[in-house]
Amino acid sequence: MEWKIDPDEYQAIAKMIHSSSSPVGIDAKKTHVLILKKLMDIEKRLINLEGEKT
């Protein structure tokens, strides 16, 4: 299974998490916050979907 992402979306995300002051080039805290926010959004959507089924 290959994971694909639109190049424009990739660049937008890369720009959001970039950090010139980090040795690895990204802001780890910002990256983790974005990931956790997306996971919380997914969780809310799943809860809503499960509620619609009952």
TIBA-692125 format. One line per field, with one value per residue: residue number from 1; residue in three letters; x negated, y, z negated of N, C-alpha, C in turn. Coordinates in steps of 0.2 Angstrom, whole numbers. Example, Ala and Ser with C-alpha at 12.3 -4.5 7.8 and 13.67 -1.06 7.14 Angstrom:
BEGIN
doza	[1  2] .
zaba	[ALA  SER] .
n.east	[-66  -64] .
n.north	[-28  -11] .
n.up	[-39  -35] .
ca.east	[-62  -68] .
ca.north	[-22  -5] .
ca.up	[-39  -36] .
c.east	[-66  -64] .
c.north	[-16  0] .
c.up	[-39  -39] .
END
This chain:
BEGIN
doza	[1  2  3  4  5  6  7  8  9  10  11  12  13  14  15  16  17  18  19  20  21  22  23  24  25  26  27  28  29  30  31  32  33  34  35  36  37  38  39  40  41  42  43  44  45  46  47  48  49  50  51  52  53  54] .
zaba	[MET  GLU  TRP  LYS  ILE  ASP  PRO  ASP  GLU  TYR  GLN  ALA  ILE  ALA  LYS  MET  ILE  HIS  SER  SER  SER  SER  PRO  VAL  GLY  ILE  ASP  ALA  LYS  LYS  THR  HIS  VAL  LEU  ILE  LEU  LYS  LYS  LEU  MET  ASP  ILE  GLU  LYS  ARG  LEU  ILE  ASN  LEU  GLU  GLY  GLU  LYS  THR] .
n.east	[-4  -3  -6  1  0  6  -5  -4  3  -6  -17  -12  -9  -23  -28  -21  -26  -40  -56  -69  -78  -79  -88  -84  -75  -62  -48  -45  -36  -25  -22  -18  -7  2  4  10  22  28  31  40  50  54  58  70  78  80  87  99  103  105  116  126  129  136] .
n.north	[-6  10  27  42  59  75  86  100  101  94  102  113  108  105  118  123  116  118  123  133  134  121  106  95  101  103  109  101  101  108  100  88  94  97  84  78  86  83  70  71  77  67  58  64  65  51  48  55  49  36  39  42  30  23] .
n.up	[0  5  -1  3  6  10  19  17  5  -3  -3  -10  -23  -26  -26  -37  -48  -48  -54  -57  -67  -72  -73  -65  -56  -58  -69  -82  -93  -88  -77  -83  -90  -79  -74  -85  -86  -73  -76  -86  -79  -70  -80  -85  -74  -71  -83  -81  -69  -74  -83  -74  -69  -78] .
ca.east	[0  -7  -3  0  2  6  -11  -3  4  -13  -21  -8  -11  -30  -29  -18  -30  -47  -59  -76  -82  -79  -93  -80  -72  -55  -46  -42  -30  -20  -21  -14  0  6  6  15  28  31  34  46  56  56  62  76  82  82  92  105  105  108  122  131  131  141] .
ca.north	[0  17  33  47  66  80  90  106  99  92  109  118  105  106  125  124  113  120  127  134  133  114  102  91  106  104  111  94  102  110  94  84  97  96  77  77  90  79  64  73  79  61  55  67  62  44  48  57  43  30  41  42  23  21] .
ca.up	[0  5  -4  8  4  15  18  14  -2  -7  -4  -15  -29  -27  -28  -44  -53  -47  -59  -55  -73  -74  -70  -60  -52  -60  -75  -85  -97  -83  -73  -88  -91  -73  -74  -90  -84  -68  -79  -90  -74  -68  -85  -85  -68  -73  -88  -77  -65  -78  -86  -69  -67  -83] .
c.east	[-4  -3  -5  3  1  -1  -10  -1  -2  -17  -18  -10  -18  -31  -27  -23  -38  -50  -67  -80  -82  -84  -90  -76  -64  -54  -42  -36  -24  -18  -16  -7  4  8  11  22  32  34  40  52  58  61  69  81  84  87  99  107  108  115  127  133  136  148] .
c.north	[6  22  38  54  71  84  97  106  98  98  113  115  106  113  126  122  114  124  127  133  126  110  97  95  106  106  105  96  104  104  90  87  96  89  76  80  86  73  65  74  72  57  58  65  55  44  50  52  38  32  41  35  20  24] .
c.up	[0  3  1  5  9  14  15  6  -6  -8  -9  -22  -31  -29  -35  -49  -53  -53  -58  -61  -75  -70  -64  -56  -53  -67  -78  -89  -92  -79  -77  -89  -85  -72  -79  -88  -78  -71  -83  -85  -72  -73  -85  -79  -69  -78  -85  -73  -69  -81  -80  -67  -72  -83] .
END
